[in-house]
Amino acid sequence: MPTKATNHHKLAAATGLQLILQAAAAHGESSEPDHEVGDLQQALRSAWDLMDAAQRMQLLGSDAVREQILNELPCSDPQEQLDAAIAAEGQPAASSDNIVSRLLAAFPGFVDDSDVNGADLVDWVGKNLGALRAATQRQA
């Protein structure tokens, strides 16, 4: 079993995020697995507290977080819960600005002029069609 001294070389090259994940995993391995989850929850809460409203919106609008909320939140209408969380950040849930922010978060190529995968864009539009319609109706 590797010691902390032999693992030091691996940790030196790790990113800050990797260090947080590795420390939480090590805590779970050295004590109880739920300590890893608790450490990660605390790290996410700390990150959330450091974010401004725009960064929180970007996180909530990211594909991975949206999919997790919409697929795993144990309630009858996870979209309604997500919209309420977005509204709580001070921006309307179905505003065209919010849709554009989510689109740009999912496809940074529109901002930095890098490639955008057309198939991924079509999938994203399909998943967000309800919000797009709501934003269009609010503007009309």
TORDO-203680 format. One record per residue: residue in one letter; x, y, z of N, C-alpha, C in turn. Coordinates in nm, 2 decimals. Layout:
a X Y Z X Y Z X Y Z
...
// end
This chain:
m 0.09 -0.12 0.00 0.00 0.00 0.00 0.09 0.12 0.00
p 0.07 0.22 -0.09 0.15 0.34 -0.10 0.13 0.42 0.03
t 0.24 0.49 0.07 0.24 0.57 0.18 0.21 0.72 0.14
k 0.18 0.80 0.23 0.16 0.95 0.20 0.29 1.00 0.13
a 0.41 0.96 0.17 0.53 1.01 0.11 0.54 0.97 -0.04
t 0.50 0.85 -0.07 0.50 0.81 -0.21 0.39 0.88 -0.30
n 0.28 0.91 -0.23 0.17 0.98 -0.30 0.20 1.13 -0.32
h 0.30 1.18 -0.25 0.33 1.32 -0.26 0.36 1.37 -0.40
h 0.43 1.29 -0.47 0.47 1.32 -0.61 0.34 1.34 -0.70
k 0.25 1.25 -0.68 0.13 1.25 -0.76 0.05 1.38 -0.72
l 0.04 1.41 -0.60 -0.04 1.53 -0.55 0.02 1.66 -0.60
a 0.16 1.66 -0.62 0.22 1.79 -0.66 0.17 1.83 -0.79
a 0.14 1.74 -0.88 0.10 1.78 -1.02 -0.06 1.80 -1.03
a -0.13 1.77 -0.92 -0.27 1.77 -0.93 -0.32 1.92 -0.93
t -0.44 1.94 -0.99 -0.51 2.07 -0.99 -0.57 2.09 -0.85
g -0.62 2.21 -0.83 -0.68 2.23 -0.70 -0.81 2.15 -0.68
l -0.88 2.13 -0.79 -1.00 2.04 -0.79 -0.96 1.90 -0.76
q -0.86 1.85 -0.82 -0.81 1.71 -0.80 -0.77 1.70 -0.65
l -0.71 1.80 -0.59 -0.67 1.79 -0.45 -0.79 1.78 -0.36
i -0.89 1.85 -0.39 -1.01 1.85 -0.31 -1.07 1.71 -0.32
l -1.08 1.65 -0.44 -1.14 1.52 -0.46 -1.06 1.41 -0.40
q -0.92 1.42 -0.41 -0.84 1.32 -0.35 -0.84 1.33 -0.20
a -0.85 1.45 -0.14 -0.85 1.46 0.00 -0.98 1.40 0.06
a -1.09 1.43 -0.01 -1.22 1.37 0.03 -1.22 1.22 0.02
a -1.17 1.17 -0.09 -1.16 1.02 -0.11 -1.08 0.96 0.00
a -0.96 1.02 0.03 -0.88 0.97 0.13 -0.94 0.97 0.27
h -1.02 1.07 0.30 -1.10 1.08 0.42 -1.20 0.97 0.43
g -1.26 0.94 0.32 -1.36 0.83 0.32 -1.30 0.69 0.33
e -1.18 0.68 0.28 -1.11 0.55 0.29 -1.05 0.53 0.43
s -1.01 0.64 0.49 -0.94 0.62 0.62 -1.04 0.62 0.74
s -1.17 0.66 0.71 -1.27 0.65 0.81 -1.39 0.58 0.76
e -1.50 0.66 0.72 -1.62 0.60 0.67 -1.65 0.66 0.54
p -1.71 0.58 0.44 -1.74 0.64 0.31 -1.82 0.76 0.31
d -1.91 0.78 0.40 -2.00 0.89 0.40 -1.92 1.02 0.44
h -1.80 1.01 0.49 -1.72 1.13 0.51 -1.67 1.19 0.38
e -1.65 1.10 0.28 -1.61 1.16 0.15 -1.72 1.24 0.09
v -1.84 1.19 0.10 -1.96 1.27 0.05 -1.98 1.40 0.13
g -1.96 1.39 0.26 -1.97 1.51 0.35 -1.87 1.61 0.31
d -1.75 1.57 0.29 -1.64 1.66 0.25 -1.67 1.73 0.12
l -1.72 1.65 0.02 -1.75 1.70 -0.11 -1.87 1.80 -0.10
q -1.97 1.77 -0.02 -2.08 1.86 0.00 -2.03 1.99 0.06
q -1.94 1.99 0.15 -1.89 2.11 0.22 -1.81 2.19 0.12
a -1.73 2.12 0.03 -1.65 2.19 -0.07 -1.75 2.26 -0.17
l -1.85 2.19 -0.21 -1.95 2.26 -0.30 -2.02 2.38 -0.24
r -2.06 2.36 -0.11 -2.12 2.48 -0.04 -2.02 2.59 -0.04
s -1.90 2.57 -0.01 -1.80 2.67 0.00 -1.78 2.74 -0.14
a -1.78 2.66 -0.24 -1.76 2.71 -0.38 -1.89 2.80 -0.41
w -2.00 2.75 -0.38 -2.13 2.82 -0.41 -2.13 2.96 -0.34
d -2.08 2.96 -0.21 -2.07 3.09 -0.14 -1.98 3.19 -0.20
l -1.88 3.14 -0.27 -1.78 3.23 -0.33 -1.83 3.28 -0.47
m -1.93 3.21 -0.53 -1.98 3.25 -0.66 -2.07 3.37 -0.65
d -2.06 3.45 -0.76 -2.16 3.56 -0.77 -2.29 3.50 -0.84
a -2.39 3.58 -0.85 -2.52 3.53 -0.91 -2.50 3.47 -1.05
a -2.42 3.54 -1.13 -2.40 3.50 -1.27 -2.33 3.36 -1.27
q -2.23 3.34 -1.19 -2.16 3.21 -1.18 -2.25 3.10 -1.13
r -2.34 3.13 -1.04 -2.44 3.03 -0.99 -2.53 3.00 -1.10
m -2.57 3.10 -1.18 -2.66 3.07 -1.29 -2.59 2.98 -1.39
q -2.47 3.01 -1.42 -2.39 2.93 -1.51 -2.38 2.78 -1.47
l -2.36 2.76 -1.34 -2.35 2.63 -1.28 -2.49 2.56 -1.30
l -2.60 2.63 -1.25 -2.73 2.57 -1.26 -2.77 2.54 -1.41
g -2.72 2.62 -1.50 -2.75 2.60 -1.64 -2.66 2.50 -1.72
s -2.56 2.46 -1.65 -2.47 2.36 -1.72 -2.54 2.23 -1.74
d -2.51 2.16 -1.85 -2.58 2.04 -1.88 -2.57 1.93 -1.77
a -2.46 1.92 -1.72 -2.44 1.81 -1.61 -2.52 1.84 -1.49
v -2.53 1.96 -1.44 -2.61 1.99 -1.32 -2.76 1.99 -1.36
r -2.80 2.04 -1.47 -2.94 2.04 -1.51 -2.99 1.90 -1.52
e -2.91 1.81 -1.59 -2.95 1.67 -1.60 -2.96 1.60 -1.47
q -2.87 1.63 -1.38 -2.87 1.56 -1.25 -3.00 1.61 -1.17
i -3.03 1.74 -1.18 -3.14 1.79 -1.11 -3.27 1.73 -1.17
l -3.28 1.74 -1.30 -3.40 1.70 -1.37 -3.43 1.55 -1.36
n -3.32 1.47 -1.36 -3.33 1.32 -1.36 -3.33 1.26 -1.22
e -3.27 1.33 -1.12 -3.25 1.26 -0.99 -3.33 1.33 -0.87
l -3.37 1.45 -0.89 -3.44 1.52 -0.78 -3.57 1.45 -0.75
p -3.59 1.40 -0.62 -3.71 1.32 -0.59 -3.83 1.41 -0.56
c -3.89 1.47 -0.67 -4.01 1.55 -0.65 -4.09 1.53 -0.78
s -4.21 1.58 -0.77 -4.30 1.56 -0.89 -4.27 1.65 -1.01
d -4.21 1.77 -0.98 -4.17 1.86 -1.09 -4.04 1.92 -1.07
p -3.93 1.85 -1.10 -3.80 1.90 -1.08 -3.77 2.03 -1.17
q -3.83 2.04 -1.28 -3.81 2.16 -1.36 -3.86 2.28 -1.29
e -3.98 2.27 -1.22 -4.03 2.38 -1.14 -3.93 2.41 -1.02
q -3.87 2.31 -0.96 -3.78 2.34 -0.86 -3.65 2.41 -0.91
l -3.61 2.37 -1.03 -3.49 2.43 -1.09 -3.52 2.58 -1.12
d -3.64 2.60 -1.18 -3.68 2.73 -1.22 -3.69 2.82 -1.09
a -3.74 2.77 -0.98 -3.75 2.84 -0.86 -3.61 2.88 -0.81
a -3.52 2.78 -0.82 -3.38 2.81 -0.77 -3.31 2.92 -0.86
i -3.34 2.91 -0.99 -3.29 3.02 -1.08 -3.35 3.15 -1.05
a -3.48 3.15 -1.02 -3.55 3.28 -0.99 -3.49 3.34 -0.86
a -3.46 3.25 -0.77 -3.41 3.29 -0.64 -3.27 3.36 -0.65
e -3.20 3.34 -0.76 -3.08 3.41 -0.79 -3.10 3.55 -0.84
g -3.22 3.59 -0.85 -3.25 3.72 -0.90 -3.28 3.74 -1.04
q -3.29 3.63 -1.12 -3.31 3.64 -1.26 -3.43 3.56 -1.30
p -3.51 3.61 -1.39 -3.63 3.52 -1.43 -3.59 3.39 -1.49
a -3.66 3.29 -1.46 -3.62 3.15 -1.50 -3.62 3.13 -1.65
a -3.72 3.20 -1.72 -3.73 3.18 -1.86 -3.70 3.30 -1.94
s -3.61 3.38 -1.89 -3.58 3.50 -1.97 -3.49 3.46 -2.08
s -3.49 3.55 -2.19 -3.40 3.52 -2.30 -3.26 3.53 -2.26
d -3.22 3.62 -2.17 -3.09 3.64 -2.12 -3.04 3.51 -2.05
n -3.13 3.45 -1.97 -3.09 3.32 -1.91 -3.07 3.21 -2.01
i -3.15 3.20 -2.11 -3.13 3.10 -2.21 -3.00 3.12 -2.28
v -2.97 3.25 -2.32 -2.84 3.28 -2.38 -2.73 3.24 -2.29
s -2.74 3.28 -2.16 -2.63 3.24 -2.07 -2.61 3.09 -2.06
r -2.72 3.02 -2.06 -2.70 2.87 -2.05 -2.64 2.82 -2.18
l -2.69 2.87 -2.29 -2.63 2.83 -2.42 -2.48 2.86 -2.43
l -2.44 2.98 -2.38 -2.30 3.01 -2.39 -2.22 2.93 -2.29
a -2.28 2.89 -2.18 -2.21 2.81 -2.08 -2.19 2.67 -2.14
a -2.29 2.62 -2.21 -2.28 2.49 -2.27 -2.19 2.48 -2.40
f -2.19 2.60 -2.47 -2.11 2.60 -2.59 -2.02 2.73 -2.60
p -1.91 2.72 -2.53 -1.82 2.84 -2.52 -1.76 2.88 -2.66
g -1.77 2.79 -2.75 -1.72 2.82 -2.89 -1.79 2.95 -2.95
f -1.92 2.98 -2.90 -1.98 3.09 -2.95 -1.91 3.22 -2.90
v -1.84 3.21 -2.79 -1.77 3.33 -2.73 -1.63 3.34 -2.78
d -1.56 3.22 -2.78 -1.42 3.22 -2.81 -1.39 3.18 -2.95
d -1.49 3.17 -3.03 -1.47 3.14 -3.17 -1.41 3.00 -3.20
s -1.42 2.91 -3.10 -1.38 2.77 -3.12 -1.49 2.69 -3.19
d -1.47 2.57 -3.22 -1.57 2.48 -3.28 -1.69 2.46 -3.19
v -1.80 2.45 -3.25 -1.93 2.41 -3.18 -1.98 2.29 -3.26
n -2.01 2.18 -3.19 -2.06 2.06 -3.25 -2.21 2.08 -3.28
g -2.24 2.07 -3.40 -2.38 2.09 -3.44 -2.48 1.99 -3.38
a -2.44 1.86 -3.38 -2.52 1.76 -3.32 -2.55 1.79 -3.17
d -2.44 1.83 -3.10 -2.46 1.86 -2.96 -2.55 1.98 -2.94
l -2.54 2.08 -3.03 -2.62 2.19 -3.02 -2.77 2.15 -3.04
v -2.80 2.07 -3.14 -2.93 2.02 -3.17 -2.99 1.95 -3.04
d -2.90 1.86 -2.98 -2.95 1.79 -2.86 -2.98 1.89 -2.75
w -2.89 1.99 -2.73 -2.91 2.09 -2.63 -3.04 2.17 -2.65
v -3.07 2.21 -2.77 -3.19 2.28 -2.80 -3.31 2.19 -2.77
g -3.30 2.06 -2.81 -3.41 1.97 -2.78 -3.44 1.96 -2.63
k -3.34 1.95 -2.55 -3.35 1.94 -2.41 -3.41 2.07 -2.34
n -3.38 2.18 -2.41 -3.42 2.31 -2.35 -3.53 2.38 -2.43
l -3.60 2.31 -2.51 -3.70 2.36 -2.59 -3.81 2.43 -2.51
g -3.85 2.37 -2.40 -3.95 2.43 -2.31 -3.91 2.56 -2.26
a -3.79 2.58 -2.21 -3.74 2.71 -2.17 -3.73 2.81 -2.28
l -3.69 2.76 -2.40 -3.69 2.85 -2.51 -3.83 2.90 -2.55
r -3.92 2.81 -2.55 -4.06 2.86 -2.58 -4.11 2.96 -2.48
a -4.08 2.93 -2.35 -4.13 3.02 -2.24 -4.07 3.15 -2.26
a -3.94 3.16 -2.29 -3.87 3.29 -2.31 -3.93 3.36 -2.43
t -3.96 3.29 -2.53 -4.02 3.36 -2.65 -4.16 3.41 -2.62
q -4.24 3.33 -2.54 -4.37 3.38 -2.51 -4.37 3.50 -2.41
r -4.27 3.51 -2.32 -4.26 3.62 -2.23 -4.22 3.75 -2.31
q -4.15 3.73 -2.42 -4.11 3.85 -2.50 -4.22 3.90 -2.58
a -4.32 3.81 -2.62 -4.43 3.85 -2.71 -4.53 3.93 -2.64
// end
